[in-house]
């Protein structure tokens, strides 16, 4: 496989992401991550087509913890594989397992959104002993049912658009205004078309049949979460055309969920970390602190 590295100079003009670069090796590739602070481990996973930059607003609020956010293979500062068919559910799953093994992470507070949920919750389902708490943001665990027409259009758009732009996708799927500088930051990992195959692949990997790759792991994750009495927090936004409303699925599924109802962030779209990052981080801080007091 041909492996590409984004020129580091493309990230130098990002003003609000001063965090040190760190890398782990994975199958002849390098996976980038940020690792800020000390204390209890928070592992935050991004989705399509973002990178660890999505979580920058969490770090100042959660400064009393060790906040770790990797870039999936094909995204951010991590290496990119040429050819969208080379990206598989199993590749991403193995990269995340390799990641927590190499960093020797345990007692993890897991934060997931979008594809970070499909993969991260599957990882929790396979290795629940490694995780202490879970925070679920705008995501789902599909069982391989037929996808709605609008999602199939999204798959075609991602696969065939000649100039797929992460920044424009973030703008389109957000409720409020996203500045030109922020859109540029989301586009930074992708200088040319051949760097974007990871972003092309994720929509195609959403399972539409029961025997599709990853369905078995997501069904197992559902079962593990249905017996999860460790602390859980469900936070969704109210303006996500795909995921808003699905917060009730997770709130009912997970017996350890805190509160009488899920938290719904007002006036935020799909990328709620971008639009309401500080607010969500404060909810996470309260969630962890309340659990620490009890323990």
C-alpha positions as MATLAB code, in Angstrom:
seq = 'XXXXXXXXXXXXXXXXXXXXXXXXXXXXXXXXXXXXXXXXXXXXXXXXXXXXXXXXXXXXXXXXXXXXXXXXXXXXXXXXXXXXXXXXXXXXXXXXXXXXXXXXXXXXXXXXXXXXXXXXXXXXXXXXXXXXXXXXXXXXXXXXXXXXXXXXXXXXXXXXXXXXXXXXXXXXXXXXXXXXXXXXXXXXXXXXXXXXXXXXXXXXXXXXXXXXXXXXXXXXXXXXXXXXXXXXXXXXXXXXXXXXXXXXXXXXXXXXXXXXXXXXXXXXXXXXXXXXXXXXXXXXXXXXXXXXXXX';
ca = [
       0.000    0.000    0.000;
       1.113    3.547   -0.687;
       1.354    5.559    2.527;
       1.293    9.368    2.595;
       2.281   11.869    5.266;
       0.758   15.352    5.314;
       3.358   18.112    5.228;
       3.658   19.433    8.825;
       3.749   22.980    7.464;
       0.024   22.727    6.715;
      -0.697   22.658   10.442;
       1.585   25.523   11.483;
      -0.958   28.286   10.901;
      -3.623   26.774   13.181;
      -3.730   29.301   16.059;
      -5.749   27.412   18.679;
      -4.108   23.980   18.573;
      -0.733   24.357   20.295;
      -0.539   20.790   21.537;
       2.549   18.619   21.259;
       2.616   15.928   18.590;
       2.933   12.301   19.686;
       3.007    9.148   17.569;
       2.600    5.398   17.941;
       3.607    2.870   15.298;
       0.936    0.732   13.699;
       1.672   -1.715   10.896;
       4.390    0.389    9.242;
       2.334    3.540    9.742;
       2.335    6.291   12.332;
      -0.757    7.255   14.291;
      -0.756   10.756   15.748;
      -2.292   11.755   19.064;
      -2.391   14.591   21.566;
      -1.689   13.763   25.197;
      -2.216   16.665   27.592;
      -2.207   16.820   31.382;
      -1.985   14.196   34.092;
      -4.425   12.183   36.157;
      -7.335    9.980   35.194;
      -7.256    9.039   31.522;
      -9.791   10.508   29.099;
      -9.704    8.998   25.607;
     -11.645   11.037   23.023;
     -12.345    9.600   19.567;
     -13.317   11.667   16.543;
     -15.309   10.596   13.503;
     -15.819   11.525    9.857;
     -14.095   13.658    8.483;
     -12.507   15.373   11.494;
      -9.415   14.820   13.650;
      -8.188   15.512   17.183;
      -8.572   19.254   16.531;
     -12.304   18.644   17.144;
     -11.581   18.238   20.878;
      -9.367   21.307   21.384;
     -12.039   23.132   23.426;
     -12.235   20.272   25.929;
      -8.605   20.420   27.041;
      -8.595   23.702   29.071;
     -11.750   22.650   30.934;
     -10.417   19.153   31.645;
      -6.902   20.301   32.574;
      -6.903   18.197   35.768;
      -7.003   14.994   33.742;
      -4.864   13.261   31.143;
      -6.680   14.065   27.909;
      -5.745   11.861   24.949;
      -7.175   12.202   21.448;
      -5.762   10.201   18.521;
      -6.195   10.845   14.819;
      -7.612    7.805   13.069;
      -5.474    6.364   10.297;
      -6.219    8.514    7.237;
      -7.064   11.614    9.267;
      -5.345   14.542   10.944;
      -1.597   14.136   11.357;
      -1.736   10.349   11.119;
      -0.512    8.569    7.995;
      -2.895    8.227    5.041;
      -3.346    5.114    2.908;
      -3.939    5.649   -0.798;
      -7.046    3.819   -2.044;
     -10.324    4.004   -0.152;
     -10.884    0.241   -0.378;
      -7.807   -0.251    1.800;
      -9.716    1.211    4.742;
     -11.750   -1.335    6.659;
     -13.573   -1.525    9.973;
     -11.010   -4.089   11.087;
      -8.079   -1.822   10.195;
      -9.446    1.002   12.346;
     -10.398   -1.372   15.158;
      -6.921   -2.916   15.222;
      -5.308    0.523   15.162;
      -7.273    1.574   18.254;
      -6.501   -1.673   20.075;
      -2.829   -1.165   19.215;
      -3.124    2.413   20.483;
      -4.442    1.589   23.958;
      -1.973   -1.297   24.230;
       1.071    0.784   23.256;
       0.095    3.556   25.699;
      -0.907    0.970   28.341;
      -4.205    2.743   28.939;
      -6.572    1.416   31.618;
      -9.396    2.842   33.730;
     -10.313    4.909   30.680;
     -13.084    7.475   30.484;
     -14.100    7.041   26.848;
     -15.661    9.889   24.825;
     -17.045    8.960   21.410;
     -18.848   10.673   18.533;
     -19.815    9.650   14.994;
     -17.423    6.901   13.757;
     -15.600    7.274   17.040;
     -18.703    5.663   18.534;
     -18.991    2.764   16.112;
     -15.336    1.923   16.695;
     -14.852    3.089   20.277;
     -17.955    1.398   21.655;
     -16.969   -1.764   19.776;
     -13.584   -1.555   21.487;
     -15.321   -1.156   24.846;
     -17.531   -4.122   23.999;
     -14.492   -6.303   23.357;
     -12.379   -5.079   26.290;
     -14.776   -3.659   28.914;
     -12.230   -4.202   31.679;
     -10.059   -1.421   30.196;
     -12.797    1.215   30.600;
     -14.075    2.975   33.723;
     -16.668    5.371   32.287;
     -18.204    6.190   28.916;
     -19.546    9.419   27.393;
     -21.669    8.968   24.255;
     -22.112   11.885   21.827;
     -24.064   11.872   18.518;
     -23.437    8.331   17.300;
     -25.116    4.936   16.910;
     -24.447    1.185   16.809;
     -26.043   -0.092   13.578;
     -27.011   -3.739   13.114;
     -26.763   -3.766    9.337;
     -30.215   -2.600    8.323;
     -30.898   -0.923    4.990;
     -29.652    2.656    5.081;
     -32.048    5.587    4.476;
     -31.954    7.304    1.093;
     -30.333   10.476    2.410;
     -27.439    8.492    3.851;
     -26.948    6.671    0.561;
     -26.712   10.097   -1.100;
     -24.046   11.035    1.434;
     -22.126    7.869    0.564;
     -22.185    8.788   -3.128;
     -21.157   12.371   -2.391;
     -18.208   11.272   -0.255;
     -17.116    8.648   -2.747;
     -17.326   10.631   -5.977;
     -17.043   14.338   -5.190;
     -13.897   15.575   -6.951;
     -12.992   18.064   -4.210;
     -14.295   16.580   -0.960;
     -13.753   19.211    1.739;
     -13.741   18.378    5.441;
     -14.181   22.042    6.284;
     -17.281   22.377    4.126;
     -18.731   19.188    5.607;
     -18.250   20.555    9.135;
     -19.864   23.819    8.065;
     -22.818   22.075    6.383;
     -23.513   19.766    9.340;
     -23.278   22.514   11.959;
     -26.108   24.726   13.184;
     -24.122   27.888   13.819;
     -21.478   29.718   11.831;
     -18.116   28.018   11.332;
     -15.312   30.471   10.616;
     -13.060   30.289    7.584;
     -10.063   29.658    9.869;
     -11.739   26.665   11.504;
     -12.808   25.242    8.153;
      -9.230   25.614    6.949;
      -7.992   23.710   10.021;
     -10.290   20.785    9.211;
      -9.005   20.816    5.624;
      -5.349   20.947    6.675;
      -4.759   17.166    6.692;
      -5.863   16.833    3.060;
      -3.707   18.814    0.601;
      -4.705   16.710   -2.413;
      -7.374   14.269   -3.526;
      -5.259   11.177   -2.872;
      -4.951   12.113    0.816;
      -8.743   11.931    1.266;
      -9.395    8.218    0.815;
      -9.931    7.669    4.539;
     -12.659   10.307    4.483;
     -14.148    8.732    1.353;
     -14.146    5.311    2.991;
     -15.905    5.932    6.317;
     -19.389    6.520    4.827;
     -18.999    3.383    2.691;
     -18.136    1.331    5.801;
     -21.430    2.025    7.575;
     -23.036   -1.434    7.444;
     -26.193   -1.886    5.369;
     -26.408   -5.679    5.679;
     -26.400   -7.942    8.758;
     -23.290   -9.754    7.534;
     -21.318   -6.553    6.853;
     -17.935   -6.120    8.502;
     -18.169   -4.743   12.029;
     -21.816   -5.650   12.677;
     -20.833   -8.532   14.960;
     -18.689   -6.216   17.065;
     -21.402   -3.553   17.273;
     -24.005   -6.110   18.325;
     -21.594   -7.301   21.014;
     -21.121   -3.676   22.088;
     -24.893   -3.325   22.459;
     -24.970   -6.371   24.709;
     -22.072   -5.190   26.857;
     -23.603   -1.720   27.197;
     -26.950   -3.258   28.173;
     -25.128   -4.727   31.194;
     -22.941   -1.659   31.849;
     -23.407   -0.537   35.452;
     -20.311    1.624   35.439;
     -20.945    5.361   34.979;
     -22.241    6.473   31.585;
     -23.268    9.874   30.250;
     -25.305   10.482   27.092;
     -25.045   13.920   25.452;
     -26.585   14.624   22.046;
     -27.376   17.828   20.192;
     -30.792   19.009   19.047;
     -29.962   20.047   15.469;
     -28.282   16.950   14.021;
     -30.485   15.737   11.141;
     -29.137   12.183   11.439;
     -28.554   11.500   15.140;
     -30.779   13.880   17.128;
     -33.356   11.736   18.906;
     -31.156    8.654   19.123;
     -29.948    9.760   22.543;
     -32.932    7.903   24.004;
     -31.646    4.632   22.538;
     -28.427    4.838   24.546;
     -30.090    6.258   27.656;
     -32.468    3.293   27.789;
     -29.847    0.746   26.738;
     -27.190    1.534   29.377;
     -28.234    0.904   32.994;
     -25.322    2.997   34.329;
     -26.515    6.147   32.556;
     -26.608    9.224   34.799;
     -29.713   11.385   35.116;
     -33.394   10.833   34.443;
     -32.918   11.741   30.786;
     -30.038   12.328   28.390;
     -28.470   15.759   28.109;
     -29.515   17.563   24.922;
     -27.275   20.437   23.851;
     -29.330   23.214   22.318;
     -28.544   24.869   18.983;
     -25.781   22.505   17.902;
     -25.550   20.277   14.855;
     -23.658   17.073   14.184;
     -20.252   18.361   15.311;
     -21.369   19.402   18.769;
     -17.787   19.411   20.092;
     -16.984   22.185   17.611;
     -20.045   24.295   18.381;
     -20.462   23.684   22.121;
     -17.156   22.195   23.181;
     -16.736   24.081   26.451;
     -20.305   23.318   27.563;
     -19.884   19.605   26.874;
     -16.494   19.536   28.583;
     -18.059   21.027   31.730;
     -20.697   18.272   31.684;
     -17.911   15.697   31.398;
     -15.972   17.343   34.238;
     -19.011   17.240   36.529;
     -19.679   13.646   35.507;
     -16.159   12.494   36.412;
     -15.966   14.519   39.615;
     -19.296   13.185   40.904;
     -18.058    9.651   40.323;
     -14.735   10.347   42.059;
     -16.569   11.683   45.098;
     -18.632    8.501   45.320;
     -15.557    6.304   45.025;
];
